[in-house]
Amino acid sequence: MNKFKAYLGDSVYASFDGYHIWLTTENGYPDDPRNQIALEPSVFEALIRYQEHLGEQLLKEKKL
């Protein structure tokens, strides 16, 4: 499951299994809770749209 694994920051890693993008948290300690979220393509696309929308909203706020 950790194909193309990359560190994103704040103890968050991303990897790809051929379909899902997996987000995991890893702090490196033995009692690490290792939370996992699997993003299917449509959910990942929705996340990208949200990021674009958020950017637009923040720009509007700056202009006010």
C-alpha positions in Angstrom: 0.0 0.0 0.0 2.9 2.5 0.3 3.7 2.8 -3.4 5.0 6.3 -4.2 4.9 7.1 -0.4 5.7 10.7 0.3 5.8 12.8 3.4 3.4 15.8 3.3 4.2 17.4 6.6 2.8 17.4 10.1 3.2 13.6 10.4 1.0 13.1 7.3 2.1 10.7 4.5 0.5 10.0 1.2 0.7 6.8 -0.9 -1.1 5.3 -3.9 -2.4 1.7 -4.3 -3.3 2.0 -8.0 -6.8 3.3 -7.2 -6.9 5.1 -3.8 -4.7 7.8 -2.5 -4.0 6.9 1.1 -3.4 9.5 3.7 -1.8 8.2 7.0 -0.5 9.8 10.1 2.7 8.3 11.6 4.6 9.8 14.5 7.3 7.1 14.5 6.6 5.9 18.1 5.6 2.3 19.0 2.2 3.4 20.2 1.6 5.3 17.0 -2.2 5.3 16.3 -1.7 5.4 12.5 -4.9 6.8 11.2 -5.8 6.1 7.6 -8.0 7.7 5.0 -8.5 6.2 1.5 -9.5 8.8 -1.1 -11.1 7.3 -4.2 -10.6 9.3 -7.4 -13.9 11.2 -7.1 -13.2 12.2 -3.5 -9.7 13.4 -4.4 -11.2 15.5 -7.2 -13.7 17.0 -4.7 -10.8 17.8 -2.5 -9.0 19.6 -5.3 -12.2 21.5 -6.1 -12.5 22.5 -2.4 -8.9 23.8 -2.5 -9.7 25.9 -5.6 -12.9 27.2 -4.0 -11.1 28.0 -0.7 -8.5 30.0 -2.7 -11.2 32.0 -4.4 -12.9 32.7 -1.1 -9.7 33.8 0.5 -8.9 36.1 -2.4 -12.4 37.7 -2.1 -11.8 38.3 1.6 -8.6 40.1 0.9 -10.3 42.4 -1.6 -13.0 43.5 0.9 
